[in-house]
Amino acid sequence: NKWDSVNGKAVNNLVMNNGVSVNTALKTREMYLTQSIQELMVIGGGLSKLYELYDSKVVGKRTVKPTGALFMPYLKEYYELLILDGKSTGNSYRTTYRRLEKFFAGVEPTFSQLDMTFYEKFTRYLEQDCNLAVSVISGQWKNIKKIIGQAYDKKLHASIDYKKFKRKEEVSENIALTQKEVDKISAVKLEGHLDKVRDYFLIQCYTGAAFADITKVDTDNISDGICSFRREKSDEVSNFPIHPKVAAILKKYNGKLPEMMSDQK
């Protein structure tokens, strides 16, 4: 009675088996199978080899040869596990993966192929084709270097020149918005999801709440004019007074902010 036979999963994420969400476990196993098939296409073998690759992931072992380890499947596994664990950083790595996916256009590079030529070509792609700001490009290289370095620590590849992948920094003199600028943003006539995004941003201006914590600013967490909640990133309790502008926005949504929309919106 807890199984949804139409969708092939438990009726909700709260259905547990040995302390683990059944639906989360299914997503993880499906991911392991997808990765095993991708690796099988590289190293070759039949159904018995597929079983071997899959079983090795279930018990936490890797069988792909270090010199031939594929970069993209490893990156995909990394961000999917972050998302399964509820980590907001998973979305950042997923964005990096999607940009790399378009750049490689179906090619599956190994870690050893991520050389300085790749660095120069992908940087030009981000600058010219994607027209991204310097700070955004820097964030993409931060993610890529993190993945390569982590894989190196796990001995999935030999040392490559990834430490030479320099992150350019954009120097800005605009440290913060003035009150006049904030008021100007507040006065703009907006509708739909843009209106919600503006309200989220104004609340961040008046509270200092991180983007991941913004929906925790609600009347349930307010007592005697002070809002308190536990920050997702640091796991520390944050306390701050509610500004009249914030109180007005909360009143607009009956005391509780609407659910966050996608990063793209």
C-alpha positions as CSV (number, residue, x, y, z in Angstrom):
1,N,0.0,0.0,0.0
2,K,3.0,2.3,0.0
3,W,4.0,1.5,-3.6
4,D,3.0,3.5,-6.6
5,S,2.9,0.9,-9.4
6,V,2.1,3.4,-12.1
7,N,5.3,5.5,-11.5
8,G,7.4,2.6,-10.2
9,K,8.3,4.2,-6.9
10,A,7.1,4.7,-3.3
11,V,4.1,6.9,-2.8
12,N,6.3,9.6,-1.3
13,N,9.9,10.2,-0.1
14,L,9.0,9.5,3.5
15,V,8.6,5.7,2.8
16,M,11.7,4.2,4.5
17,N,13.6,0.9,4.3
18,N,16.3,0.3,6.9
19,G,16.4,4.1,7.7
20,V,16.8,5.1,4.0
21,S,14.2,6.7,1.7
22,V,13.1,4.1,-0.8
23,N,12.8,6.7,-3.6
24,T,16.3,8.2,-2.9
25,A,17.8,4.7,-2.9
26,L,16.1,4.0,-6.3
27,K,17.4,7.2,-7.8
28,T,20.9,6.3,-6.6
29,R,20.7,2.8,-8.1
30,E,19.4,4.1,-11.4
31,M,22.3,6.6,-11.5
32,Y,24.8,3.7,-10.8
33,L,23.3,1.7,-13.7
34,T,23.5,4.6,-16.1
35,Q,27.2,5.2,-15.2
36,S,28.0,1.5,-15.5
37,I,26.5,1.4,-19.0
38,Q,28.6,4.5,-20.0
39,E,31.8,2.8,-18.7
40,L,30.9,-0.4,-20.4
41,M,30.8,1.4,-23.7
42,V,34.4,2.6,-23.2
43,I,36.0,-0.5,-21.8
44,G,33.9,-3.1,-23.5
45,G,32.3,-6.4,-22.2
46,G,28.9,-8.1,-21.9
47,L,26.2,-8.4,-19.4
48,S,28.4,-10.1,-16.8
49,K,30.8,-7.1,-17.0
50,L,27.9,-4.7,-16.6
51,Y,26.9,-6.6,-13.4
52,E,30.5,-6.2,-12.2
53,L,30.6,-2.5,-12.8
54,Y,27.2,-2.0,-11.2
55,D,28.0,-4.1,-8.1
56,S,31.3,-2.3,-7.7
57,K,29.5,1.1,-7.4
58,V,27.0,-0.3,-4.9
59,V,29.8,-1.3,-2.6
60,G,31.8,1.9,-3.3
61,K,34.5,0.6,-5.5
62,R,35.6,1.8,-9.0
63,T,36.8,-0.5,-11.8
64,V,37.5,2.0,-14.6
65,K,41.2,2.1,-15.3
66,P,42.8,5.3,-14.0
67,T,44.3,6.3,-17.4
68,G,40.9,6.0,-19.1
69,A,38.5,7.4,-16.5
70,L,35.9,9.5,-18.1
71,F,35.5,13.1,-16.9
72,M,31.8,13.8,-17.7
73,P,30.2,10.8,-16.0
74,Y,32.3,11.5,-12.9
75,L,31.1,15.1,-12.8
76,K,27.5,14.0,-13.3
77,E,27.7,11.5,-10.5
78,Y,29.2,14.2,-8.2
79,Y,26.5,16.8,-8.7
80,E,23.6,14.2,-8.7
81,L,24.8,13.0,-5.3
82,L,25.0,16.5,-4.0
83,I,21.4,17.2,-5.2
84,L,20.2,13.9,-3.6
85,D,21.8,15.0,-0.3
86,G,19.9,18.3,-0.6
87,K,23.1,20.4,-1.1
88,S,22.5,23.6,-3.0
89,T,26.0,23.5,-4.5
90,G,24.8,20.6,-6.7
91,N,22.9,23.1,-8.9
92,S,26.1,25.0,-9.6
93,Y,28.0,21.8,-10.7
94,R,25.0,20.8,-12.8
95,T,25.2,24.1,-14.6
96,T,28.9,23.5,-15.3
97,Y,28.1,20.0,-16.6
98,R,25.5,21.3,-19.0
99,R,27.9,23.9,-20.4
100,L,30.6,21.3,-20.8
101,E,28.1,19.0,-22.5
102,K,27.3,21.6,-25.2
103,F,31.0,22.4,-25.6
104,F,32.1,18.7,-26.0
105,A,29.1,18.0,-28.4
106,G,28.9,14.3,-27.7
107,V,32.6,13.6,-27.2
108,E,33.4,11.9,-23.9
109,P,36.9,13.1,-22.8
110,T,39.0,11.3,-20.3
111,F,40.7,13.2,-17.4
112,S,44.0,13.0,-19.2
113,Q,42.6,14.9,-22.2
114,L,41.8,18.0,-20.0
115,D,45.0,19.8,-20.9
116,M,45.9,23.5,-21.5
117,T,44.4,23.3,-25.0
118,F,41.1,22.4,-23.4
119,Y,41.4,25.2,-20.9
120,E,42.0,27.8,-23.6
121,K,39.2,26.5,-25.9
122,F,36.6,26.2,-23.2
123,T,37.5,29.7,-21.8
124,R,37.0,31.2,-25.3
125,Y,33.7,29.3,-25.6
126,L,32.4,30.7,-22.3
127,E,33.6,34.2,-23.3
128,Q,32.5,34.4,-26.9
129,D,29.7,31.8,-27.4
130,C,28.1,32.0,-24.0
131,N,28.9,35.7,-23.4
132,L,29.5,35.1,-19.7
133,A,30.9,37.6,-17.2
134,V,34.4,37.1,-15.8
135,S,33.1,36.2,-12.4
136,V,30.7,33.5,-13.8
137,I,33.6,32.0,-15.9
138,S,35.7,31.9,-12.8
139,G,33.0,29.9,-11.0
140,Q,33.0,27.3,-13.8
141,W,36.7,26.8,-13.5
142,K,36.4,26.6,-9.8
143,N,34.0,23.7,-10.2
144,I,36.1,21.9,-12.9
145,K,39.3,22.2,-10.8
146,K,37.5,20.8,-7.8
147,I,36.3,17.7,-9.7
148,I,39.7,17.1,-11.4
149,G,41.5,17.5,-8.0
150,Q,39.1,15.2,-6.2
151,A,39.4,12.5,-8.9
152,Y,43.2,12.8,-8.7
153,D,43.1,12.2,-5.0
154,K,41.1,9.0,-5.7
155,K,43.8,7.9,-8.2
156,L,41.4,8.0,-11.2
157,H,43.9,9.8,-13.3
158,A,47.6,10.7,-13.4
159,S,48.6,14.3,-12.6
160,I,47.5,16.8,-15.3
161,D,48.1,20.6,-15.6
162,Y,44.7,21.5,-14.0
163,K,46.5,23.7,-11.4
164,K,47.5,26.0,-14.3
165,F,43.8,26.6,-15.1
166,K,43.8,30.2,-13.8
167,R,40.6,31.8,-12.6
168,K,40.4,35.4,-13.7
169,E,38.9,37.8,-11.2
170,E,36.8,40.8,-12.0
171,V,37.6,43.8,-9.8
172,S,34.5,45.8,-8.8
173,E,34.2,49.1,-6.9
174,N,30.5,48.5,-6.3
175,I,30.6,47.0,-2.8
176,A,26.9,47.4,-2.0
177,L,23.7,49.1,-3.2
178,T,22.8,52.4,-1.8
179,Q,19.4,52.9,-0.1
180,K,18.4,55.0,-3.1
181,E,19.2,52.1,-5.4
182,V,17.3,49.6,-3.3
183,D,14.3,51.9,-3.2
184,K,14.5,52.1,-7.0
185,I,14.4,48.3,-7.3
186,S,11.5,48.2,-4.9
187,A,9.5,50.8,-6.9
188,V,9.7,48.9,-10.3
189,K,6.3,47.6,-11.5
190,L,6.7,43.8,-12.0
191,E,4.4,40.8,-12.3
192,G,4.5,37.1,-11.9
193,H,7.8,35.3,-11.0
194,L,9.8,38.5,-11.6
195,D,7.8,40.2,-8.8
196,K,8.7,37.3,-6.5
197,V,12.4,37.4,-7.4
198,R,12.4,41.1,-6.6
199,D,10.8,40.4,-3.2
200,Y,13.4,37.7,-2.5
201,F,16.2,40.1,-3.3
202,L,14.8,42.9,-1.2
203,I,14.5,40.5,1.8
204,Q,18.1,39.5,1.3
205,C,19.1,43.2,1.3
206,Y,17.3,43.9,4.6
207,T,18.2,40.6,6.4
208,G,21.5,39.3,5.0
209,A,19.9,35.9,4.5
210,A,21.6,33.7,2.0
211,F,19.7,32.7,-1.1
212,A,19.4,29.1,0.2
213,D,17.8,30.4,3.4
214,I,15.5,33.0,2.0
215,T,12.2,31.0,2.4
216,K,13.0,30.5,6.1
217,V,12.2,34.2,6.7
218,D,8.5,33.8,7.6
219,T,6.2,34.6,10.5
220,D,6.7,31.1,12.0
221,N,10.3,32.1,12.8
222,I,9.5,35.6,14.1
223,S,9.1,36.4,17.8
224,D,9.1,39.9,19.3
225,G,10.3,41.4,16.0
226,I,13.3,39.0,15.7
227,C,13.6,36.4,13.0
228,S,15.6,33.2,13.9
229,F,16.5,30.3,11.8
230,R,19.4,27.8,11.2
231,R,21.6,28.6,8.2
232,E,22.0,25.8,5.7
233,K,25.6,26.4,4.9
234,S,27.1,27.0,8.3
235,D,24.4,25.2,10.4
236,E,24.5,28.2,12.8
237,V,21.5,30.0,14.1
238,S,20.9,33.5,12.7
239,N,19.0,36.2,14.5
240,F,18.1,39.6,13.1
241,P,15.4,42.3,13.5
242,I,12.6,42.4,11.0
243,H,12.7,45.6,9.0
244,P,9.3,47.2,8.1
245,K,10.0,46.6,4.4
246,V,10.4,42.8,5.2
247,A,7.2,42.8,7.3
248,A,5.3,44.4,4.4
249,I,6.6,41.7,1.9
250,L,5.6,38.9,4.3
251,K,2.2,40.4,4.8
252,K,1.8,40.4,1.0
253,Y,2.3,36.6,1.0
254,N,0.2,36.0,4.2
255,G,3.3,35.5,6.3
256,K,5.1,32.9,4.3
257,L,7.2,33.4,1.1
258,P,6.2,31.3,-1.9
259,E,8.4,28.3,-2.9
260,M,11.5,29.2,-4.8
261,M,11.3,28.8,-8.6
262,S,14.1,27.4,-10.7
263,D,17.5,29.1,-10.9
264,Q,16.9,29.8,-14.6
265,K,13.8,31.9,-13.9
